[in-house]
Amino acid sequence: MSQLRPLFLLILAVVAGLLGDIVSLLATLRGWPAPVMHWVSLVTLLAVAAGVLVGGWRVYRTRNRTAKRAISPLVAFRVLLLAQAAAYAGAALGGWHAGVLVDLISGGGFGSGVSWAALIQVIGGVILVVVGFVVQAWCKLPPEDSSGRGGDEGTEGVEGAH
């Protein structure tokens, strides 16, 4: 499985930002409200981030053998996928709202409730991206032992002692 690529996430955020800016400009020209998620939706984003962190922490503890009960590799893989999906969603949502925020600030300055909601969504997107990278690092397998002994350091010579 490939790692998250910061450059790709940045490109995704920039493209989403350009789209958000254009759609916000078109909405303003037609007299429609700005296309911003309500600030309450940040609760959902934070709940997703917390769930990904909890799952990632379980994988981390299993990986380091400090968990009371190990989780299956399939569950660990799903947590990794969820972490990466959260990072992609965070980049897209944060970028979109950053573009809308640019349009709102250029049109009337900062300070309205909609501009605050857009800023909050940008912060939520950044949080999701950071959580995605943190959990991906927690899910990373430790380096393999090149000697073929399976990583059991301190047991060298035990096989020959029998």
TAZIZI-V819691 format. One record per pair of residues at least 24 apart in sequence whose ideal C-beta (glycine too) atoms are under 10 Angstrom apart, sorted by the first residue. I is the first residue (numbers start at 1). J is the second residue. If there is no record, write none. Layout:
BEGIN
<<I,J> <I,J>>
END
This chain:
BEGIN
<<1,77> <1,80> <1,81> <1,84> <1,136> <1,139> <2,84> <3,84> <3,133> <3,136> <3,137> <3,140> <4,83> <4,84> <4,87> <4,88> <4,91> <4,129> <4,132> <4,133> <4,136> <4,137> <5,87> <6,87> <6,91> <6,129> <6,133> <8,87> <8,88> <8,91> <9,84> <9,87> <9,88> <9,90> <9,91> <9,92> <9,94> <9,95> <9,129> <9,132> <9,133> <10,91> <10,95> <10,129> <11,91> <11,95> <12,87> <12,88> <12,89> <12,90> <12,91> <12,92> <12,94> <12,95> <12,129> <13,88> <13,90> <13,91> <13,92> <13,93> <13,94> <13,95> <13,96> <13,98> <13,99> <13,122> <13,125> <13,126> <13,129> <14,91> <14,95> <14,98> <14,99> <15,91> <15,92> <15,95> <15,96> <15,99> <16,91> <16,92> <16,93> <16,94> <16,95> <16,96> <16,97> <16,98> <16,99> <16,125> <17,91> <17,92> <17,94> <17,95> <17,96> <17,97> <17,98> <17,99> <17,100> <17,101> <17,102> <17,122> <18,95> <18,96> <18,98> <18,99> <18,102> <19,92> <19,95> <19,96> <19,99> <19,100> <20,92> <20,93> <20,94> <20,95> <20,96> <20,97> <20,98> <20,99> <20,100> <20,101> <20,102> <20,103> <20,118> <21,95> <21,96> <21,98> <21,99> <21,100> <21,101> <21,102> <21,103> <21,104> <21,106> <22,99> <22,100> <22,103> <23,96> <23,99> <23,100> <23,103> <24,96> <24,97> <24,99> <24,100> <24,101> <24,102> <24,103> <24,104> <24,106> <24,107> <24,114> <24,118> <25,99> <25,100> <25,102> <25,103> <25,106> <25,107> <26,103> <27,100> <27,103> <28,103> <28,104> <28,107> <28,108> <33,114> <34,97> <34,100> <34,101> <34,103> <34,104> <34,107> <34,112> <34,114> <34,115> <34,117> <34,118> <35,96> <35,97> <35,99> <35,100> <35,103> <35,114> <35,118> <36,96> <36,97> <36,100> <36,101> <36,104> <36,113> <36,114> <36,115> <36,116> <36,117> <36,118> <36,119> <36,120> <36,121> <37,93> <37,96> <37,97> <37,100> <37,117> <37,118> <37,120> <37,121> <37,124> <38,113> <38,114> <38,117> <38,120> <38,121> <39,113> <39,114> <39,116> <39,117> <39,118> <39,119> <39,120> <39,121> <39,124> <40,117> <40,120> <41,93> <41,117> <41,120> <41,121> <41,124> <42,117> <42,120> <42,121> <42,123> <42,124> <42,125> <42,127> <43,124> <44,124> <45,86> <45,89> <45,90> <45,93> <45,94> <45,120> <45,121> <45,123> <45,124> <45,125> <45,127> <45,128> <45,131> <46,124> <46,127> <46,128> <46,131> <48,82> <48,85> <48,86> <48,89> <48,90> <48,124> <48,127> <48,128> <48,131> <49,83> <49,86> <49,90> <49,124> <49,127> <49,128> <49,129> <49,130> <49,131> <49,132> <49,134> <49,135> <50,131> <51,79> <51,82> <51,86> <51,131> <52,79> <52,80> <52,82> <52,83> <52,84> <52,85> <52,86> <52,87> <52,128> <52,131> <52,132> <52,134> <52,135> <52,136> <53,79> <53,83> <53,86> <53,131> <53,134> <53,135> <53,138> <54,79> <54,135> <55,79> <55,80> <55,82> <55,83> <55,135> <55,138> <55,139> <56,80> <56,82> <56,83> <56,131> <56,132> <56,134> <56,135> <56,136> <56,137> <56,138> <56,139> <57,134> <57,135> <57,138> <58,138> <59,83> <59,135> <59,138> <59,139> <59,140> <60,134> <60,135> <60,137> <60,138> <60,139> <60,140> <61,138> <62,139> <63,138> <63,139> <63,140> <63,141> <63,142> <64,138> <64,142> <73,141> <76,138> <76,139> <76,141> <77,139> <79,135> <79,136> <79,138> <79,139> <80,132> <80,135> <80,136> <80,138> <80,139> <80,140> <81,139> <82,132> <82,135> <83,128> <83,131> <83,132> <83,133> <83,134> <83,135> <83,136> <83,137> <83,138> <83,139> <84,132> <84,133> <84,135> <84,136> <84,139> <85,128> <85,132> <86,125> <86,127> <86,128> <86,129> <86,130> <86,131> <86,132> <86,133> <86,135> <86,136> <87,125> <87,128> <87,129> <87,130> <87,131> <87,132> <87,133> <87,134> <87,135> <87,136> <88,128> <88,129> <88,132> <89,125> <89,128> <89,129> <89,132> <90,122> <90,124> <90,125> <90,126> <90,127> <90,128> <90,129> <90,130> <90,131> <90,132> <91,125> <91,126> <91,128> <91,129> <91,132> <92,125> <92,128> <92,129> <93,121> <93,122> <93,124> <93,125> <93,126> <93,128> <93,129> <94,121> <94,122> <94,123> <94,124> <94,125> <94,126> <94,127> <94,128> <94,129> <95,122> <95,125> <96,121> <96,122> <96,125> <97,121> <97,122> <97,123> <97,124> <97,125> <98,122> <98,125> <98,126>>
END
